[in-house]
Amino acid sequence: MTVDPIRVALIGLGGMGNTHLKIVAGLPQATITAIADTHVPFADRAAHLVPAAGVFYDPIDCVNNADIDAVLIATADDTHFAITQACIKRGLPTLCEKPLTTTAHESRQIVESEHAAGRPLVQVGWMRRFDPDYLALHSQLHAAGSGSPVLISQRHRNPLSVITFDERELITSSASHDIDIFRWLTGDDIAEVSTASTTSSDGNTVLVVLTLTSQTGIVGVIELVRGPGLSYDIGCEIVTGTGPLALTPTEPDPSDPAPLDVEAEAWMQRFAHAYRAQDAGWLAAIAAGTNVVGATANDGYAVNAVIDAALASLDSGRPTAVQR
C-alpha cells in the first residue's frame, strides 16, 4: 500500500527554520506544501528551495488556509502561542520549537486547548531527547542496578560572539533544554528552584546557576554561562546510589545535514542527528496516528512553570516554589 507524504507547513524561516526545512525536504515521508514568514526576504529565500510550496507572509493565514496535514513552527518565541492555538483549532499535529510559549499561563492554555480537542497534537522541540548520547545516558540511568539519582549536574556554555543573553534570557531560552532533560531523566516534577547569578566587571561574562529540587528530593544544578573565549559546550553528570554516570558525546555523523562552517551554528552541528531524528520521529508518529513522540504540551507547560519560578527567585534572591 502506498502512503501519501505528509503535507507540512513550515512557519518561521530564519536560521532554525531553514535547518528544519532542509531536514524535512530530505525526508521521503513528507512534502513541504506551504512556507510562511512575516519577514518577506526569509519567505522568498525559502521559496527558491521549495518552489512548489505555497508562500504566506502571515503565519495564521497559512495555518488556516494552506492545504496541509501538519505544521512545524520555528518562529520567534513570543509568536508560538497564537500560532499553536490556531493549529490546535484546525486539528493539525504541530511540532513547535522550544519554548512552547513565553509564560506558564500561556502554556497552560495550550494544554487546555489540546484537551478540548480530544487528542494530543503538540510536540515541543527539545531535540536532546533524540540525541544518541542523551538516550544512552537515559538507558543507563534506568537500567537494572543503576541506583536512584540523587544529583544531576548540567553545564551549558556559549561564546560571547554568538550569545549576548543577559541573566533573564539565559534562563528563559538556554535553561529550558536543561530543565526538560532533568524532568525527562528523573521522570519527576520540580518542586523548587533557587537562582544565583553574577556578571564580570566588564559585562562580558554572565553566569546563572539554577538549583532544582524535585518532588522526591533529587537535586539538580544547572550552570548557564556565556562569555569570551568559550566554545559551545554542554555536559551532564549523574550521581546515583551506586555510582556516577556521565554524558559521553560521540563524534558528529558527517552524513547529518548540519552546517559545519560557522561558530553561530555549533549547536546545530552537535545536535544534527537529534534534529533529524526528532523531525523524522514526529512525522512517523503522525503517520501512525499518535502525533507526539517527544516532549508534550504538558512538558512545555511544566518547563515554563519552572522558568517562571527561576525568574522569581532571581528577583527575590530566595528559593521559589514552582506553581502549577
C-alpha positions, 0 to 999 in steps of 0.5 A: 500500500502506498502512503501519501507524504505528509503535507507540512507547513513550515512557519518561521524561516530564519536560521532554525527554520531553514535547518528544519526545512532542509531536514524535512525536504530530505525526508521521503515521508513528507512534502513541504506544501506551504512556507510562511514568514512575516519577514518577506526576504526569509519567505522568498529565500525559502521559496527558491528551495521549495518552489512548489510550496505555497508562500504566506507572509502571515503565519495564521493565514497559512495555518488556516488556509494552506492545504496541509496535514501538519505544521512545524513552527520555528518562529520567534518565541513570543509568536508560538502561542497564537500560532499553536492555538490556531493549529490546535483549532484546525486539528493539525499535529504541530511540532513547535520549537522550544519554548512552547510559549513565553509564560506558564499561563500561556502554556497552560492554555495550550494544554487546555486547548489540546484537551478540548480537542480530544487528542494530543497534537503538540510536540515541543522541540527539545531535540536532546531527547533524540540525541544518541548520547542523551538516550544512552545516558537515559538507558543507563540511568534506568537500567537494572542496578543503576541506583536512584539519582540523587544529583544531576549536574548540567553545564551549558556554555556559549561564546560571547560572539554568538550569545549576548543573553543577559541573566533573564534570557539565559534562563528563559531560552538556554535553561529550558533544554536543561530543565526538560532533560532533568524532568525527562531523566528523573521522570519527576516534577520540580518542586523548587528552584533557587537562582544565583547569578553574577556578571564580570566587571566588564559585562562580558561574562554572565553566569546563572546557576539554577538549583532544582529540587524535585518532588522526591528530593533529587537535586539538580544544578544547572550552570548557564554561562556565556562569555569570551573565549568559550566554545559551545559546550554542554555536559551532564553528570549523574550521581546515583546510589551506586555510582556516577554516570556521565554524558559521553558525546560521540563524534558528529555523523558527517552524513547529518545535514548540519552546517559545519562552517560557522561558530553561530551554528555549533549547536546545530552541528552537535545536535544534527542527528537529534534534529533529524531524528526528532523531525523524522520521529514526529512525522512517523508518529503522525503517520501512525496516528499518535502525533507526539513522540517527544516532549508534550504540551504538558512538558512545555507547560511544566518547563515554563512553570519552572522558568517562571519560578527561576525568574522569581527567585532571581528577583527575590534572591530566595528559593521559589516554589514552582506553581502549577 
